Amino acid sequence: MPEQHWPEVYKKLGVKPVINAQSWVTSLGGSLMRPEVLRAMDEAATAFVDMKELNRAAGEVVARACSADMGLVTAGCAAAEVLMAAACMTGIDESNVERLPNTDGLKNEVLLFKGQRNRYDGAFEIPGARIVEFGHGDSARPYHLESAITDNTCAVAYVMGPFIKRGLGLEKTIEIAHAHDVPVIVDAAAEIPPRENLSRFIKMGADMVAFSGGKGIGGPQSAGLLAGRQGLMEAAYLNSLNLDSPKAGIGRPMKVSKENLVGMVAALELYMDSDETAIIEGWRAKANYVARQLDGIDGLRVVIEDTPVDRQGPQPVIYFESDWNGPTPAEVRQKLADGDPSILVGGGGVGNEINIVMVNVQDGEEKVIVERLLEALH
């Protein structure tokens, strides 16, 4: 087994690199930035600039990529969620901006389909909003959303992501919300690729959409993108970077450095010009290699799955059949994680599956994964 690269900066801290076959997850560092992005960040660190001007200029790049009125680089997708909720409550009234998180007298209810509740939706509540659920855990009907809308509703939130239930669907959600003059804000953190998703939700009529910048786009992990309708985006900007106000806004703890702003722009421009088909085919080649090597093991069914709704690119999924008599899926994952190098894989989509997510698997690591999997399965 080839020796794994161990950067000196991590070695000095005693932190060993891992093989990331789990996806662009925050817990494993998001994605790896291209050399061009790192060079842009290094160059940005060599001069002072007017941060308001830089934010506006970076936002123009985001707006073009998303086919939106206005864009903003944020401190990750969660920060964008905070700013979306804040914008829907305050509008462009600076006195309202300065009040948050005190929302007395403001519309402060964000409606969310019950089946889309997740560990990150609390970001909507940070600026003082309150999440109000509608529908059931598995489904929703139009009247569930219609009856949930009140005079205190500031927005309807919609969450996109693997294995997250769609409820009414985004198009119907937008139709009902807009019929009641309520904006729709979308958390699409991990919905890139495909590249078309950058503009797809805006074109469908969503008022604001948030993406992670440090996942499929390949920007700094602590950066994100927010794009949408002019008035609400101006409100988000005020809540994020109202430097002229006597009081720092709710978004002040989520400021974005000049280096991250420039790095995010560089990554976005590179991504827009990339050969997305070639990238995905590279993932597919690694996935096929793993599936071939695991083929024919009694009690296991290994298939390549590539459904855009639930899978981030083509990936081999290991299903443990009823006649499997080896270690449990949890034991296999633990053996992989405890080895050297530690290998982290996906799991949990359907039952106790193990899925090998290829988006961050570096060239040659698929062979290490197979070798260690064959050891762990016996």
C-alpha positions in Angstrom: 0.0 0.0 0.0 1.5 3.4 -1.0 2.5 5.8 1.8 -0.1 8.5 2.2 0.9 12.2 1.8 1.1 13.8 5.2 1.4 17.6 5.0 3.9 19.1 7.4 1.4 21.6 8.8 -0.8 18.7 10.0 2.2 16.5 11.1 3.3 19.3 13.4 -0.1 19.2 15.1 -0.2 15.4 15.2 -3.3 15.2 13.0 -3.2 12.5 10.3 -4.9 12.8 6.9 -7.9 10.6 6.1 -9.3 9.1 2.9 -12.6 10.9 2.4 -15.1 8.6 0.7 -18.0 10.2 2.6 -18.6 13.3 0.4 -18.1 17.0 0.8 -18.9 16.9 4.5 -17.9 19.7 6.8 -16.6 17.2 9.3 -13.9 16.0 6.9 -12.9 19.5 5.5 -15.3 20.0 2.6 -13.3 19.7 -0.6 -9.8 20.4 -1.8 -9.1 23.8 -3.4 -7.3 24.0 -6.8 -3.9 25.7 -6.9 -5.4 28.6 -8.8 -7.8 29.3 -5.9 -4.9 29.1 -3.4 -2.8 31.5 -5.4 -5.7 33.9 -5.6 -6.2 33.8 -1.9 -2.4 34.4 -1.3 -2.5 37.4 -3.6 -5.6 38.8 -1.9 -3.7 38.8 1.4 -1.0 41.2 0.1 -3.2 44.4 0.1 -6.0 46.3 1.9 -9.2 47.0 0.1 -12.6 48.6 0.8 -14.6 45.5 2.0 -17.9 46.9 0.9 -16.6 47.4 -2.6 -15.1 44.0 -2.7 -18.3 42.4 -1.4 -20.3 44.1 -4.1 -17.9 43.1 -6.9 -17.8 39.5 -5.7 -21.6 39.5 -5.5 -21.8 40.5 -9.2 -19.9 37.4 -10.1 -22.3 35.3 -8.0 -25.3 37.0 -9.5 -24.1 36.2 -13.1 -23.4 32.6 -12.3 -26.9 32.2 -10.7 -28.8 34.3 -13.2 -30.0 36.4 -10.2 -30.6 40.1 -9.6 -27.9 40.1 -6.9 -25.5 37.8 -5.2 -23.4 37.7 -2.1 -20.5 35.6 -0.8 -21.3 34.4 2.7 -19.5 32.6 5.5 -20.8 29.2 4.4 -24.3 28.1 3.6 -25.5 28.2 7.2 -24.6 31.9 7.3 -26.6 32.4 4.1 -29.6 30.7 5.8 -29.3 33.2 8.7 -29.2 36.1 6.2 -32.1 34.8 4.2 -34.4 34.6 7.3 -33.1 38.0 8.5 -33.8 39.7 5.2 -37.3 38.3 5.0 -38.0 39.8 8.5 -36.3 43.2 8.2 -36.5 44.2 4.6 -34.3 47.2 3.9 -35.4 49.1 7.0 -32.2 49.7 8.8 -34.0 50.2 12.1 -35.3 46.7 11.8 -31.8 45.4 10.9 -30.4 46.9 14.0 -33.1 45.3 16.2 -32.4 41.7 15.4 -32.6 39.2 17.1 -35.4 41.1 18.7 -38.3 40.5 16.3 -41.2 42.0 18.3 -43.6 43.6 15.8 -42.0 41.9 12.8 -43.3 39.0 10.8 -41.0 36.2 12.1 -42.4 32.8 11.2 -40.6 30.7 8.7 -42.7 27.8 7.4 -41.0 24.5 6.7 -42.3 21.1 5.6 -42.1 18.7 8.5 -40.3 16.1 6.4 -37.5 18.6 5.7 -36.5 19.2 9.3 -32.7 18.6 9.6 -29.8 19.4 11.8 -29.0 22.6 10.1 -32.4 24.4 9.9 -31.8 26.0 13.3 -29.8 28.6 11.3 -33.1 30.1 10.2 -33.9 30.8 13.8 -30.6 32.5 14.8 -31.7 36.0 13.7 -34.9 35.6 15.8 -37.2 33.8 13.5 -39.4 30.8 14.5 -39.8 27.7 12.4 -43.4 26.6 12.0 -43.9 23.1 10.5 -46.5 22.1 8.1 -47.5 18.7 6.6 -46.7 15.3 7.8 -43.3 13.6 8.1 -43.6 11.9 4.8 -45.9 14.1 2.7 -47.8 17.4 2.5 -50.9 18.6 0.7 -51.4 22.1 -0.7 -53.9 22.9 2.0 -51.3 22.1 4.7 -49.1 25.0 3.5 -52.1 27.3 2.7 -53.5 27.0 6.2 -50.1 27.5 7.8 -49.6 30.9 6.2 -50.7 33.7 8.5 -50.1 37.4 8.9 -46.9 36.5 10.8 -45.4 34.5 8.0 -42.2 36.0 6.7 -41.0 33.2 4.4 -41.5 29.6 3.3 -38.2 27.7 3.5 -37.4 24.7 1.2 -34.5 22.3 1.8 -32.9 20.4 -1.0 -30.5 17.5 -0.3 -29.8 13.8 -0.5 -32.6 11.6 1.0 -34.6 14.7 2.1 -38.2 14.4 1.3 -39.6 16.8 -1.4 -43.0 17.5 0.2 -45.1 19.5 -2.3 -42.1 20.0 -4.5 -40.4 23.3 -5.0 -42.5 24.5 -7.9 -45.8 24.0 -6.1 -44.4 25.5 -2.9 -43.4 28.6 -4.8 -46.8 28.8 -6.5 -48.7 28.7 -3.2 -46.4 31.0 -1.3 -46.3 33.6 -4.0 -50.1 33.5 -4.3 -50.0 34.8 -0.7 -47.2 37.3 -1.3 -44.8 35.2 0.8 -41.1 34.7 -0.4 -39.6 31.3 -0.8 -36.0 30.8 0.4 -34.1 27.6 -0.6 -31.3 25.8 1.2 -29.4 24.0 -1.7 -26.1 23.5 0.1 -24.9 20.4 -1.6 -26.9 20.6 -4.9 -23.8 21.5 -7.0 -23.1 19.7 -9.3 -24.9 19.8 -11.7 -23.8 23.3 -12.7 -27.3 24.1 -14.0 -28.6 24.1 -10.4 -26.9 27.4 -9.7 -29.6 29.1 -11.8 -32.3 26.5 -11.9 -34.1 27.3 -8.6 -34.0 31.0 -9.3 -35.5 30.4 -12.7 -38.2 28.4 -11.1 -39.2 31.4 -9.1 -37.4 31.0 -5.7 -36.7 34.4 -4.1 -33.4 33.5 -2.5 -31.1 30.4 -2.8 -28.1 29.4 -0.7 -25.3 27.1 -1.7 -22.2 25.9 0.0 -19.0 27.2 -1.6 -16.7 24.6 -0.2 -18.4 21.5 -1.6 -18.8 20.8 -5.3 -17.7 24.3 -6.4 -14.3 23.8 -4.7 -14.0 27.1 -2.9 -13.0 27.8 0.7 -14.9 25.5 3.1 -16.0 28.5 5.2 -17.6 30.3 2.2 -21.0 30.1 0.6 -23.1 31.7 -2.0 -26.4 33.6 -1.7 -28.4 34.8 -4.7 -31.8 36.1 -5.4 -34.3 38.9 -5.9 -32.9 42.5 -5.6 -34.9 43.8 -2.7 -34.4 40.8 -0.4 -30.7 40.5 -1.4 -30.2 44.2 -0.5 -31.8 43.4 2.9 -29.4 40.4 3.2 -26.5 42.7 2.4 -27.6 45.1 5.1 -27.8 42.3 7.7 -24.4 41.1 6.6 -22.2 44.1 6.0 -23.9 47.3 7.2 -20.6 48.9 8.1 -22.1 52.4 8.4 -24.6 51.4 11.0 -24.0 52.4 14.7 -24.8 48.8 15.6 -23.2 45.7 14.1 -25.9 43.5 12.4 -26.8 39.9 13.1 -24.4 38.8 10.4 -21.4 40.5 11.9 -20.0 37.2 13.4 -20.3 35.7 9.9 -18.0 38.1 8.1 -16.1 36.9 5.1 -12.4 37.7 4.8 -10.9 39.3 1.7 -9.0 36.1 1.1 -12.1 34.0 1.2 -14.0 36.4 -1.0 -11.4 36.3 -3.7 -10.9 32.5 -3.3 -14.6 31.9 -3.6 -14.8 34.0 -6.8 -11.8 32.2 -8.3 -13.3 28.8 -7.5 -16.7 29.8 -8.9 -15.2 31.1 -12.2 -13.1 27.9 -12.5 -16.1 25.8 -11.8 -18.2 27.6 -14.4 -15.5 26.9 -17.0 -14.8 23.3 -16.0 -15.6 20.2 -18.0 -18.3 18.8 -15.7 -18.9 15.7 -17.8 -15.2 14.7 -17.6 -15.2 15.2 -13.8 -18.2 13.0 -13.3 -16.8 10.3 -15.6 -13.7 10.3 -13.5 -15.9 9.6 -10.5 -17.7 6.9 -12.4 -14.4 5.2 -13.4 -13.4 4.9 -9.7 -16.8 3.7 -8.8 -16.8 1.0 -11.4 -13.4 -0.2 -10.3 -14.6 -0.6 -6.7 -17.7 -2.4 -7.8 -15.8 -4.8 -10.0 -13.4 -5.7 -7.2 -16.2 -6.5 -4.8 -18.3 -8.4 -7.3 -19.2 -12.0 -6.5 -18.9 -11.9 -2.7 -21.6 -14.1 -1.2 -24.3 -12.1 0.7 -23.3 -8.7 -0.8 -25.0 -6.8 -3.6 -22.9 -4.0 -5.0 -24.5 -1.6 -7.5 -23.5 1.7 -9.0 -26.2 4.3 -8.2 -26.3 7.8 -9.7 -29.7 9.2 -8.9 -29.4 13.1 -8.7 -32.0 13.3 -5.9 -30.1 11.1 -3.4 -26.5 10.5 -4.7 -23.7 13.0 -5.2 -22.3 11.6 -8.4 -22.0 7.9 -9.3 -21.0 5.7 -6.4 -20.8 2.0 -5.5 -23.4 1.1 -2.9 -22.9 -2.1 -0.8 -26.1 -3.8 0.3 -25.9 -6.5 2.9 -28.3 -9.3 2.0 -30.1 -11.6 4.4 -27.6 -14.4 3.7 -24.6 -12.3 4.6 -22.8 -13.9 7.5 -19.8 -11.6 7.9 -19.3 -8.5 10.1 -22.1 -6.0 10.3 -22.1 -2.8 8.3 -21.3 -0.8 11.4 -18.3 -3.1 12.1 -17.0 -2.7 8.6 -17.2 1.1 8.8 -15.4 1.0 12.1 -12.6 -1.2 10.8 -12.1 1.2 7.9 -12.1 4.2 10.2 -9.7 2.6 12.7 -7.1 1.7 10.0 -4.1 3.6 8.8 -5.0 5.6 6.9 -8.4 6.1 8.3 -11.1 5.7 5.6 -14.5 7.3 6.1 -17.3 6.1 4.0 -21.0 7.0 3.5 -23.8 5.1 5.0 -27.5 5.4 5.9 -29.3 6.1 2.7 -31.3 2.8 2.7 -31.1 0.6 5.8 -27.5 -0.2 6.7 -25.9 0.3 3.3 -22.3 1.4 2.8 -21.8 3.9 -0.1 -18.4 4.9 -1.4 -18.8 8.6 -2.4 -16.2 9.3 -5.1 -16.3 13.1 -5.2 -13.3 13.5 -2.9 -11.5 10.2 -3.6 -8.1 11.1 -5.0 -6.4 9.2 -7.8 -5.2 5.8 -6.5 -7.2 6.0 -3.3 -9.9 3.8 -4.8 -7.3 0.9 -4.8 -6.6 1.5 -1.1 -10.3 1.5 -0.4 -10.8 -1.8 -2.1 -7.9 -3.4 -0.4 -9.1 -2.3 3.0 -12.7 -3.2 2.3 -11.8 -6.7 1.4 -9.9 -7.0 4.7 -12.8 -5.5 6.7 -15.4 -7.7 5.1 -13.7 -10.9 6.3 
